[in-house]
Amino acid sequence: MSASEQFDGVAKSPSRITQLLPRVFVSLAAACTVLAGCASAGNVTTADRQDTFVVSASASGGRLAWARAHKRAVTAASDYCETRGMQASLGIEQMDGFEALQQQASTIRFECHPKL
């Protein structure tokens, strides 16, 4: 036994708190994962005007679900235009579901324009 493991000639055992810390960290990580939720986007569809498209995304879980839904819709629009060698020009956005812990949705109308 090393000198750091002894105190006045008595061996110290790990405290109860030290033994519980790994469990606490795992529990916190699991809770954060559940609250963070995930966002998903639907397929890009054509709108009523030529060269105008619509994409919807939704997210649930936590206070910032609306932000994850918005980000996912913007990413889907950007990716859609990028695959065509163009850039997205975002238009009107409609948000649904602003209550806490409710599923939130973002629907964005956009156009693809040549890159400058």
N, CA and C of each residue as an Amber inpcrd file, in Angstrom:
protein
   348
   0.8340000  -1.1590000   0.0000000   0.0000000   0.0000000   0.0000000
   0.8870000   1.2340000   0.0000000   0.5410000   2.2060000  -0.8160000
   1.3570000   3.4180000  -0.8780000   0.9640000   4.3750000   0.2360000
   1.8080000   5.3650000   0.4100000   1.5600000   6.3420000   1.4770000
   0.2750000   7.1170000   1.2180000  -0.1060000   7.3150000  -0.0840000
  -1.3200000   8.0760000  -0.3820000  -2.5830000   7.2780000  -0.0570000
  -2.4650000   5.9610000   0.0470000  -3.6290000   5.1440000   0.3670000
  -3.7940000   4.9570000   1.8800000  -2.8610000   5.4670000   2.6470000
  -2.9500000   5.3140000   4.0900000  -3.0990000   6.6800000   4.7550000
  -3.8130000   6.6850000   5.8220000  -3.9550000   7.8850000   6.6300000
  -3.8440000   7.4530000   8.0730000  -2.8230000   7.8730000   8.7430000
  -2.5570000   7.4840000  10.1350000  -2.5100000   5.9690000  10.2970000
  -1.9330000   5.2830000   9.3050000  -1.7630000   3.8520000   9.4150000
  -3.0130000   3.0500000   9.0950000  -4.1010000   3.6980000   8.6550000
  -5.3470000   2.9940000   8.3270000  -5.5700000   3.1200000   6.8240000
  -5.8380000   2.0020000   6.1660000  -6.0890000   2.0200000   4.7260000
  -7.4450000   2.6670000   4.4630000  -7.4910000   3.5470000   3.4400000
  -8.7460000   4.2130000   3.0770000  -9.4310000   3.4300000   1.9570000
 -10.7280000   3.2880000   2.0480000 -11.4910000   2.6670000   0.9640000
 -12.1550000   3.7840000   0.1540000 -12.4400000   3.5120000  -1.1040000
 -13.0870000   4.5410000  -1.9290000 -14.4140000   4.9700000  -1.2910000
 -14.6810000   6.2470000  -1.3510000 -15.9180000   6.7490000  -0.7520000
 -17.1200000   6.3300000  -1.5910000 -18.2670000   6.4000000  -1.0020000
 -19.5210000   6.0330000  -1.6830000 -19.7560000   6.9530000  -2.8760000
 -19.4120000   8.2120000  -2.7400000 -19.5960000   9.1710000  -3.8320000
 -18.7210000   8.7910000  -5.0180000 -17.4740000   8.4380000  -4.7640000
 -16.5680000   8.0360000  -5.8330000 -17.0880000   6.8030000  -6.5590000
 -17.7090000   5.8930000  -5.8410000 -18.2560000   4.6850000  -6.4520000
 -19.4860000   5.0050000  -7.3100000 -20.2610000   6.0170000  -6.9450000
 -21.4910000   6.3420000  -7.6660000 -21.2780000   7.2660000  -8.8610000
 -20.1380000   7.9570000  -8.9310000 -19.9150000   8.9180000 -10.0080000
 -20.0860000   8.3320000 -11.4090000 -19.5400000   7.1780000 -11.7230000
 -19.7470000   6.6450000 -13.0750000 -21.2250000   6.4360000 -13.4040000
 -21.9940000   5.9690000 -12.4610000 -23.4220000   5.7650000 -12.6910000
 -24.1400000   7.0920000 -12.9170000 -23.7610000   8.1030000 -12.1620000
 -24.3780000   9.4220000 -12.3110000 -24.0850000   9.9820000 -13.7040000
 -22.8340000   9.8780000 -14.1550000 -22.4780000  10.3890000 -15.4740000
 -23.2190000   9.6540000 -16.5810000 -23.3520000   8.3530000 -16.4840000
 -24.0850000   7.5810000 -17.4850000 -25.5540000   7.9960000 -17.4920000
 -26.1410000   8.1830000 -16.3320000 -27.5370000   8.6080000 -16.2450000
 -27.7400000   9.9870000 -16.8510000 -26.8340000  10.9120000 -16.5670000
 -26.9310000  12.2510000 -17.1430000 -26.7860000  12.2250000 -18.6540000
 -25.8720000  11.4340000 -19.1530000 -25.6870000  11.3290000 -20.6000000
 -26.9410000  10.7590000 -21.2710000 -27.5400000   9.7560000 -20.6530000
 -28.7660000   9.1720000 -21.2080000 -29.9050000  10.1850000 -21.1990000
 -30.0390000  10.9450000 -20.1310000 -31.0990000  11.9540000 -20.0470000
 -30.9020000  13.0380000 -21.0990000 -29.6820000  13.4660000 -21.3020000
 -29.4100000  14.4850000 -22.3200000 -29.7290000  13.9730000 -23.7160000
 -29.4210000  12.7200000 -23.9740000 -29.7100000  12.1270000 -25.2730000
 -31.2070000  12.0890000 -25.5270000 -31.9780000  11.6970000 -24.5350000
 -33.4330000  11.6240000 -24.6840000 -34.0080000  13.0160000 -24.8990000
 -33.5540000  13.9940000 -24.1280000 -34.0770000  15.3450000 -24.2580000
 -33.6370000  16.0180000 -25.5500000 -32.4950000  15.6510000 -26.0560000
 -32.0080000  16.2670000 -27.2790000 -32.8550000  15.8670000 -28.4690000
 -33.3670000  14.6470000 -28.4770000 -34.2170000  14.2120000 -29.5720000
 -33.4620000  14.2270000 -30.8860000 -34.1930000  14.0740000 -31.9540000
 -33.5840000  14.1240000 -33.2660000 -34.5500000  14.8000000 -34.2200000
 -34.0360000  15.2040000 -35.3440000 -34.8490000  15.8640000 -36.3510000
 -34.8090000  15.0400000 -37.6290000 -35.9070000  15.0730000 -38.3630000
 -35.9490000  14.3770000 -39.6360000 -36.6530000  15.2470000 -40.6600000
 -36.2390000  15.1070000 -41.9010000 -36.8300000  15.8970000 -42.9860000
 -37.5210000  14.9630000 -43.9670000 -38.5670000  15.4870000 -44.5760000
 -39.2720000  14.7330000 -45.6120000 -38.6150000  14.9710000 -46.9570000
 -39.2280000  14.4530000 -47.9940000 -38.7140000  14.6400000 -49.3440000
 -38.9820000  16.0580000 -49.8220000 -38.1150000  16.5500000 -50.6790000
 -38.3190000  17.8500000 -51.3090000 -39.3550000  17.6610000 -52.4010000
 -40.3520000  18.5510000 -52.4300000 -41.3940000  18.4810000 -53.4560000
 -41.4470000  19.8090000 -54.2000000 -42.0350000  19.7890000 -55.3810000
 -42.1950000  21.0250000 -56.1370000 -43.4030000  21.7850000 -55.6090000
 -43.2970000  23.0980000 -55.6160000 -44.3860000  23.9570000 -55.1430000
 -45.2780000  24.3270000 -56.3220000 -46.2060000  25.2210000 -56.0860000
 -47.1470000  25.6230000 -57.1180000 -46.5040000  26.4610000 -58.2280000
 -45.3740000  27.0850000 -57.9560000 -44.6600000  27.8670000 -58.9650000
 -43.4790000  27.0770000 -59.5000000 -43.1460000  27.3150000 -60.7600000
 -42.0090000  26.6430000 -61.3710000 -40.7210000  27.0630000 -60.6780000
 -39.8170000  26.1310000 -60.4980000 -38.5130000  26.3480000 -59.8560000
 -38.6220000  26.7200000 -58.3800000 -39.7420000  26.4220000 -57.7570000
 -39.9160000  26.6330000 -56.3240000 -40.1750000  25.2840000 -55.6850000
 -39.5100000  25.0350000 -54.5680000 -39.5940000  23.7370000 -53.9050000
 -40.0090000  23.9170000 -52.4510000 -40.4680000  22.8210000 -51.8420000
 -40.9010000  22.8270000 -50.4450000 -40.2760000  21.6260000 -49.7510000
 -39.8030000  21.8430000 -48.5350000 -39.3070000  20.7450000 -47.7040000
 -39.8050000  20.9670000 -46.2800000 -40.1700000  19.8730000 -45.6290000
 -40.6240000  19.9340000 -44.2360000 -39.7090000  19.0810000 -43.3770000
 -39.5160000  19.5230000 -42.1590000 -38.7250000  18.7700000 -41.1860000
 -39.4260000  18.8640000 -39.8450000 -39.2020000  17.8650000 -38.9960000
 -39.8050000  17.8850000 -37.6650000 -38.7950000  17.4030000 -36.6370000
 -39.0380000  17.8040000 -35.4020000 -38.1780000  17.4030000 -34.2870000
 -39.0290000  17.3860000 -33.0320000 -38.6060000  16.6070000 -32.0760000
 -39.3170000  16.5690000 -30.8010000 -38.3150000  16.4360000 -29.6760000
 -38.7760000  16.7400000 -28.4750000 -37.9400000  16.5600000 -27.3030000
 -37.1540000  17.7880000 -26.9310000 -37.6200000  18.4900000 -25.9410000
 -36.8550000  19.6140000 -25.4120000 -37.3180000  20.9580000 -25.9200000
 -36.7340000  21.9780000 -25.3130000 -37.1420000  23.3450000 -25.6220000
 -36.6710000  23.8130000 -26.9820000 -35.6020000  23.2840000 -27.5170000
 -35.0520000  23.7640000 -28.7760000 -35.4000000  22.8730000 -29.9630000
 -36.4830000  22.1270000 -29.8490000 -36.8840000  21.2600000 -30.9550000
 -37.1650000  22.0820000 -32.2080000 -37.7360000  23.2680000 -32.0520000
 -38.0280000  24.1190000 -33.2120000 -36.7490000  24.4870000 -33.9490000
 -35.6630000  24.7190000 -33.2190000 -34.3890000  25.0830000 -33.8470000
 -33.8110000  23.8970000 -34.6230000 -33.9490000  22.6780000 -34.0620000
 -33.4640000  21.4910000 -34.7730000 -34.2900000  21.2400000 -36.0250000
 -35.6050000  21.4610000 -35.9560000 -36.4620000  21.2870000 -37.1350000
 -36.0810000  22.2930000 -38.2180000 -35.8680000  23.5390000 -37.8220000
 -35.4720000  24.5860000 -38.7710000 -34.1360000  24.2300000 -39.4300000
 -33.1690000  23.8640000 -38.6110000 -31.8330000  23.5430000 -39.1350000
 -31.8950000  22.3600000 -40.1000000 -32.6780000  21.3580000 -39.7760000
 -32.7840000  20.1770000 -40.6370000 -33.4460000  20.5330000 -41.9630000
 -34.4840000  21.4020000 -41.9480000 -35.1440000  21.8240000 -43.1890000
 -34.1900000  22.6490000 -44.0530000 -33.4410000  23.5530000 -43.4420000
 -32.4740000  24.3690000 -44.1810000 -31.3870000  23.4800000 -44.7840000
 -30.9160000  22.5130000 -44.0320000 -29.8940000  21.5920000 -44.5340000
 -30.4300000  20.7840000 -45.7150000 -31.6730000  20.2990000 -45.6170000
 -32.2670000  19.5260000 -46.7100000 -32.3970000  20.3820000 -47.9630000
 -32.8150000  21.6440000 -47.8120000 -32.9340000  22.5520000 -48.9620000
 -31.5580000  22.8070000 -49.5810000 -30.5760000  23.0750000 -48.7480000
 -29.2190000  23.3340000 -49.2450000 -28.6520000  22.1120000 -49.9560000
 -28.8420000  20.9350000 -49.3760000 -28.3470000  19.6990000 -49.9910000
 -29.0170000  19.4430000 -51.3370000 -30.3200000  19.7100000 -51.4080000
 -31.0680000  19.4990000 -52.6540000 -30.4870000  20.3580000 -53.7720000
 -30.2650000  21.6330000 -53.4940000 -29.7150000  22.5280000 -54.5110000
 -28.2540000  22.1920000 -54.8190000 -27.5060000  21.8250000 -53.7940000
 -26.0860000  21.4980000 -53.9690000 -25.8990000  20.3230000 -54.9250000
 -26.7850000  19.3310000 -54.8570000 -26.6690000  18.1800000 -55.7670000
 -26.9040000  18.5850000 -57.2150000 -27.4960000  19.7490000 -57.4320000
 -27.7460000  20.2640000 -58.7790000 -26.7170000  21.3310000 -59.1710000
 -25.6890000  21.5040000 -58.3250000 -24.6540000  22.4840000 -58.6100000
 -25.1180000  23.9110000 -58.4000000 -26.1240000  24.0800000 -57.5630000
 -26.6920000  25.4050000 -57.3240000 -26.6920000  25.6990000 -55.8280000
 -27.2060000  26.8670000 -55.4600000 -27.3290000  27.2210000 -54.0520000
 -28.7810000  27.5480000 -53.7380000 -29.1610000  27.2850000 -52.5070000
 -30.5480000  27.5070000 -52.0790000 -30.7820000  28.9660000 -51.7490000
 -31.9480000  29.4250000 -52.1170000 -32.4170000  30.7590000 -51.7390000
 -33.7080000  30.5300000 -50.9660000 -33.6230000  30.6890000 -49.6420000
 -34.7570000  30.3790000 -48.7870000 -35.8210000  31.4510000 -48.8850000
 -37.0640000  31.0060000 -48.8500000 -38.1950000  31.9240000 -48.9170000
 -38.9820000  31.8930000 -47.6310000 -40.2430000  31.5930000 -47.7470000
 -41.1590000  31.6090000 -46.6070000 -40.9880000  30.3440000 -45.7690000
 -40.9900000  30.5320000 -44.4500000 -40.9280000  29.3950000 -43.5290000
 -42.1620000  29.4110000 -42.6430000 -42.7360000  28.2370000 -42.4720000
 -43.8760000  28.0860000 -41.5690000 -43.4660000  27.1530000 -40.4450000
 -43.6690000  27.6030000 -39.2110000 -43.3370000  26.7910000 -38.0420000
 -44.6250000  26.3550000 -37.3550000 -44.6500000  25.1190000 -36.8710000
 -45.8020000  24.5870000 -36.1450000 -45.3310000  23.9280000 -34.8650000
 -46.1590000  24.0360000 -33.8050000 -45.8840000  23.3310000 -32.5550000
 -44.9210000  24.0390000 -31.6490000 -45.3120000  25.1400000 -31.0470000
 -44.4050000  25.8990000 -30.1950000 -44.4960000  25.5490000 -28.7160000
 -45.3440000  24.6240000 -28.3370000 -45.4520000  24.2680000 -26.9260000
 -44.3150000  23.3330000 -26.5340000 -43.8890000  23.4510000 -25.2840000
 -42.7750000  22.6310000 -24.7940000 -43.0910000  21.1500000 -24.9170000
 -42.0960000  20.3870000 -25.2950000 -42.1450000  18.9290000 -25.4240000
 -43.1370000  18.4370000 -26.4740000 -43.6450000  19.3240000 -27.3200000
 -44.5240000  18.9410000 -28.4210000 -43.6740000  18.7990000 -29.6800000
 -44.1010000  17.9620000 -30.6020000 -43.3550000  17.8480000 -31.8550000
 -43.4370000  19.1820000 -32.5970000 -42.3080000  19.6420000 -33.0740000
 -42.2110000  20.9210000 -33.7680000 -41.9080000  20.6530000 -35.2360000
 -42.4280000  21.5110000 -36.1210000 -42.2160000  21.3140000 -37.5510000
 -41.8290000  22.6230000 -38.2150000 -41.0490000  22.5110000 -39.2700000
 -40.6440000  23.6470000 -40.0790000 -40.8670000  23.2770000 -41.5380000
 -41.5820000  24.1230000 -42.2590000 -41.7940000  23.9330000 -43.6940000
 -41.2230000  25.1530000 -44.4020000 -40.2900000  24.9120000 -45.3160000
 -39.5950000  26.0040000 -46.0050000 -39.8250000  25.9110000 -47.5040000
 -40.1960000  27.0510000 -48.0870000 -40.2510000  27.1860000 -49.5500000
 -38.9060000  27.7630000 -49.9770000 -38.3380000  27.2260000 -51.0480000
 -37.0370000  27.7180000 -51.4960000 -36.8960000  27.5560000 -52.9940000
 -35.9020000  28.2230000 -53.5330000 -35.5480000  28.1220000 -54.9470000
 -34.0670000  27.7810000 -55.0330000 -33.6850000  27.1840000 -56.1320000
 -32.2730000  26.9130000 -56.4060000 -31.7890000  27.9120000 -57.4620000
 -30.6710000  28.5790000 -57.1710000 -30.1170000  29.5680000 -58.0750000
 -28.6600000  29.2160000 -58.3680000 -28.1620000  29.6600000 -59.5270000
 -26.7490000  29.4030000 -59.8360000 -25.8460000  30.0350000 -58.7740000
 -24.7260000  29.3740000 -58.5360000 -23.7550000  29.9100000 -57.5750000
 -23.0840000  31.1180000 -58.1840000 -22.8310000  32.0940000 -57.3450000
 -22.1570000  33.3130000 -57.8320000 -20.6700000  33.1720000 -57.8090000
